[in-house]
Amino acid sequence: MEDEWWTSRLAAMVAVRAGGSTLWVATAGRGMQRLPERAGVVVIGGGVIGTSTAFHLSEAGVEDVLLLDGGALGGGSTSKAAGGVRAMFSDELNIRLGMRSLEAFADFGRRPGQEIDLRRVG
């Protein structure tokens, strides 16, 4: 990856403090800011998997996590997904995983700090 290519396309680069480490987020667009010279971990892709990975690494104390995305965070296929949560499974492991997921979704407003409008119906 050439630094000039990314710096000519950066729209935002925000340092967020989480768990004592720094999470750098860089998305493509207009603007001109420099990437950090070094990163402990580089995560490419700002969809649900990439942003979650970067958040949890930073929260766990991994130093200088850099999240790169070619567009807006969550703007690819993640933003087009239907919002259903499956809650019925036949085996114990998937039942526990589903329950843990629902607990995490219910607590999303506190951690990581963005409401997702979870509605439990049915």
N, C-alpha and C positions, 0 to 999 in steps of 0.2 A: 504494500500500500504506500503510495507516494504522499508525503505530507502536503505538498502543494495541491493535489487533487482534493483532499478533504478540506483544507483550510479555505479554499475558494468556494466551498459549498456549505459551510456551516451556518446554520440559522441560530443555533443556541448552544451554549456550553455552560452548564450550571454545576457548581460544586455543591453537593449536599452532604451535610454531616449526618452519618448514621452509624451508631455503635462505635464512634471514635475514629472511623476511617473515612476516607474521601471517596465519594462516588461521582465521577465525571460523566456527564451525558452530552453527547455531540450528535446533532441531527443535521442532515443535509438541507440546503436552502440558500438563501442570501445571507450575506454577512461574512466577516473575515476575522476569525479568532484562531489562535494557535492551539493545537493539541498539546497535551503535556508531553514532555520529552520521554518520560518513562511511565509505565503502568505495571502494577503487580499482576493484573489480569485484564485482558481485553475481551469483552463480550460483543459479538457482532450480531445485530438484529434486535430491534426494540419492540418486538411483539410480546405476547404474554409470557413466553418462555424466557426470552432474553432479559426483559425488565425484571422478572421474578428472580432470575439467576443473579443479576447484578445487585438487586436489593438485598437478597439473602447473603451473598458473599460480603457485601459491605457491612451489613448488620452483624455478621459473625466476626468482624474485625479484620478482614482481608484488606491490606493497604492498597490504596490507589486503584480502584476498579474503574475501568473506562468502558462505557456503553456507547457503541456506535450504531447509528441507523441511517439509512439512505433517504428517509422521508420523515414523517411525523411519528412519534412514538405511538404504537398501537394502531397505526394508520393502514396497515396491510390487511392480511386475512383475519387478524385478531379482531378488528373492528367490524367485520362482517359476520361474525359467528352469532348463532342464535343463543339466547340466554337461558337455556334450560339446565337444571341440575338434576341428574339422576339420583334417586334416593332408594331405589328398590333393587336389591341384589340377593343372590341365593347363597353366596359363600361368606363366611365370617370376615375374611380379610377385606373384601370389597365393601362390606357393610361398615366396618370400622373406618376404612378410608373415606367413604362417602360421608359418614358422620363427622369426621375430622374436617373434611372440606367445608361442610355446611357451617361448622363452628368458625372456621377461618373467614368464610365469606361474611358471616354475621358481624365479625370483629374488624372488618376491612376499614371502617371509618377511623378506628384508632391505630391500626397497624395494617398497612403502611400509611394510612392517613387520607384515604379518598373514599367517600361513600359510593357504593355501587348499586344502591336502590334494590337490595335483595328483598323479595316478597315471598313469603312462605305461604303457599296456597295448596289446597288439595290434600 
